[in-house]
Amino acid sequence: MKKSIALTTLASLALTLAAPATTLAEETASTTPSAAVIGTQCDSRTQQWEIKLEYRRSEEAAKLARVRADFDARINRIKADQDARRTQLWADRDAKLLKTRNLRDLKGYKSEELKAAVATFRAAQDTAIKARRDALTSARDTYRTTMETALKTRRTAVDAALAAHKAAVDAAFTTWKTRCSGTIEERKAANKAFLEALTKARQDFRTAVDTAFKTYRDTIKTARETRAAAIKTANEAFKTAMKAAWDALKAAKAALKPATTATP
């Protein structure tokens, strides 16, 4: 899943817990019923809001779980596709190399010494190929491990932010619902304090989530740079090893050529 989708889902969790505007509006109605009626209506609206709150929390928790499951499934598909393409690429290269070697062997060798020199070159080539593949595999595995750890860290931070947000809202709600036994002015003051508490809870939640995602992005950026450097090093080492193998084969061929005698 893209980051924007994940953030939208997390944002909706906080917005779900926004102040009950309808409830607050009802308490500022122009009519002034008796205190007992007001108290009963206030308690009823508070209970309704609490029920809606728990329902929405359940809905959003399920939504977040689906988003995370979809994200994990997408990552696993990408990994499987990458691994399959790399396996096929290496298999194709191996088949091509084997075909080239077989065609060369069919032509035969002028001497056992030349055949031995070619065998030495091939051994060096195989070693270089294996070393590069091992290095590439290591770079891939290191990157994936870092990504998985960073993802777990991000999710832990988001879960902590959600828990802190829930605790803040619950604490504010516990205080707010006692307003029903107070005067109109006390209820207005309670509504104002409740709104402010919810606003702060959302802001704190957003800050914590933004920090978690930034930390994740920074970690992945560094991991990608590290992986790219490892791949570059592996390719350069392969080129160096192959050049040395070719130079050794050329030197062996030159040594096998008969010496020419200058004509007087």
HUPESUL-V446999 format. One record per run of one state. SS is the DSSP state (hx for helix, st for strand, lp for the rest). FROM is the first residue (numbers start at 0). TO is the last residue. If there is no record, write none. Layout:
[[SS	FROM	TO] [SS	FROM	TO]]
This chain:
[[lp	0	1] [hx	2	15] [lp	16	19] [hx	20	25] [lp	26	33] [hx	34	106] [lp	107	110] [hx	111	180] [lp	181	182] [hx	183	255] [lp	256	263]]
